Amino acid sequence: MREPLRNAVASGQPSPMRELALRAAAGDAAATGELVRAVAPRIVTAVRLVVGSNHPDLDDAVQQALIAFVQALPAYRGDCEPAGYARVIAVRTAVTVRKRARLHASRHDASGEEEELVGAEPSPREALTTARTKELWRDLLTELPSEQAETLALRVVVGCSLDEIARETGVPLNTVRSRMRLAKERLRSRIEADPALLEALEVHR
Amino acid sequence: MTVVDLHPEDLLDKEIRGELTDGERVRLETHLSKCHVCRLEHDARALFTAERDDALPVEYSSKLIAVALGAALPPEAPPMPAEEEPRRPSARRVRRARRHPIWYVAAAALLTVGAAVASEDGAAWLAHAVGLEPTVSDRHPEAPPDHTPRPITMASASLERAEPTAPIAPTPLVSAPASTASVTAASLAPVRGPQTLFDDANDARRHGDFARATTLLRELQTKFPQSR
């Protein structure tokens, strides 16, 4: 049963997963277990993308996202695919964890994030640059309001289309566009005010 | 800098799907040459592509899934022995629960899930799952049957009200399952605020004490639902 469900998640077939999710939402413990195992890869992947593979709070974030998904199941109404529902919860949790970690680091050690990057395993220069750029992106997400951060993370980090974001977050497409526009405006202001950031992100072409 | 206000996100999606027409490609490239943020978005989506496709470490995810399910799902409740001793000292219940961490996890999870689904149906489901219906073992053997419905949410409410003052002398809660309540109260004795709860939960998990981690995380989410 688990393999077909994983395949269903991968192929986007709606019915079996939605039925399973609705049973889980109604309190069916067996369905909940089956559903969580089926969507867990998506949750883990989304959290890892947003938090970062080497982030010390990755395990915590994944665990919180899994629990948050189970807790959110009673609110599931079958309006979207449960895998997408799970992914949105995962991204939301991951952004929150990342924000909290950044806040914590800024309170305790202003150079903490830099140390984290420097302390990563030795990498070729290009890989290190890529890793730094990703970290900058993840940090930029934490500076946005939650809804904008969530939308931008789904868009840029997870790689969703606008339609997918609208479906999975359950908001109108125009709202997604609006959130993207606002997020981009904030990013533009932030980047243009920081030449070092502009340089690091290599956007001055 | 001249920036087009209408960012062509649709064209970026089309580009990824390989559906751009020649005209659309020109439009997109023109925009990207002028708009730093769209260029940034375009490049960043490409940047994360490889990481999106990384294979999931099975063992890693399995472990975390197991912990999450342990925290959120009820185990199959075994039948409660009717001839069990009527009352036990709370400390003994604590020790017994610690010898069987799975019950510790399950009980804490069920209580907090109970708070989350504190509806009539949810309460009934939880009551059935964890065996919280009044049993002989909960009453004095000679006492008359208690026909008063016992709201399942009382357990969660009592748990929420339990102030984490240290040290706590576990006091049996009359209407709550004593073993669960006293175990939780004892284990959460030093916990104060959300940050402490979060840190303690992480420490417990890192040390392999998944039961305590689960309990603390649940406590955090129950007591401080707005804490992020």
Boltz contact constraints between the chains, C-beta under 6 A:
constraints:
  - contact:
      token1: [A, 27]
      token2: [B, 125]
      max_distance: 6.0
  - contact:
      token1: [A, 29]
      token2: [B, 73]
      max_distance: 6.0
  - contact:
      token1: [A, 29]
      token2: [B, 74]
      max_distance: 6.0
  - contact:
      token1: [A, 32]
      token2: [B, 73]
      max_distance: 6.0
  - contact:
      token1: [A, 33]
      token2: [B, 69]
      max_distance: 6.0
  - contact:
      token1: [A, 33]
      token2: [B, 73]
      max_distance: 6.0
  - contact:
      token1: [A, 36]
      token2: [B, 69]
      max_distance: 6.0
  - contact:
      token1: [A, 40]
      token2: [B, 61]
      max_distance: 6.0
  - contact:
      token1: [A, 40]
      token2: [B, 65]
      max_distance: 6.0
  - contact:
      token1: [A, 41]
      token2: [B, 56]
      max_distance: 6.0
  - contact:
      token1: [A, 44]
      token2: [B, 56]
      max_distance: 6.0
  - contact:
      token1: [A, 44]
      token2: [B, 61]
      max_distance: 6.0
  - contact:
      token1: [A, 49]
      token2: [B, 51]
      max_distance: 6.0
  - contact:
      token1: [A, 60]
      token2: [B, 202]
      max_distance: 6.0
  - contact:
      token1: [A, 62]
      token2: [B, 64]
      max_distance: 6.0
  - contact:
      token1: [A, 63]
      token2: [B, 64]
      max_distance: 6.0
  - contact:
      token1: [A, 63]
      token2: [B, 67]
      max_distance: 6.0
  - contact:
      token1: [A, 63]
      token2: [B, 68]
      max_distance: 6.0
  - contact:
      token1: [A, 66]
      token2: [B, 68]
      max_distance: 6.0
  - contact:
      token1: [A, 67]
      token2: [B, 68]
      max_distance: 6.0
  - contact:
      token1: [A, 67]
      token2: [B, 71]
      max_distance: 6.0
  - contact:
      token1: [A, 67]
      token2: [B, 72]
      max_distance: 6.0
  - contact:
      token1: [A, 70]
      token2: [B, 72]
      max_distance: 6.0
  - contact:
      token1: [A, 71]
      token2: [B, 116]
      max_distance: 6.0
  - contact:
      token1: [A, 74]
      token2: [B, 117]
      max_distance: 6.0
  - contact:
      token1: [A, 96]
      token2: [B, 228]
      max_distance: 6.0
  - contact:
      token1: [A, 137]
      token2: [B, 44]
      max_distance: 6.0
  - contact:
      token1: [A, 156]
      token2: [B, 41]
      max_distance: 6.0
  - contact:
      token1: [A, 156]
      token2: [B, 44]
      max_distance: 6.0
  - contact:
      token1: [A, 156]
      token2: [B, 45]
      max_distance: 6.0
  - contact:
      token1: [A, 157]
      token2: [B, 48]
      max_distance: 6.0
  - contact:
      token1: [A, 159]
      token2: [B, 45]
      max_distance: 6.0
  - contact:
      token1: [A, 159]
      token2: [B, 52]
      max_distance: 6.0
  - contact:
      token1: [A, 161]
      token2: [B, 13]
      max_distance: 6.0
  - contact:
      token1: [A, 162]
      token2: [B, 9]
      max_distance: 6.0
  - contact:
      token1: [A, 184]
      token2: [B, 37]
      max_distance: 6.0
  - contact:
      token1: [A, 187]
      token2: [B, 37]
      max_distance: 6.0
  - contact:
      token1: [A, 188]
      token2: [B, 37]
      max_distance: 6.0
  - contact:
      token1: [A, 203]
      token2: [B, 36]
      max_distance: 6.0
  - contact:
      token1: [A, 203]
      token2: [B, 39]
      max_distance: 6.0
  - contact:
      token1: [A, 203]
      token2: [B, 40]
      max_distance: 6.0
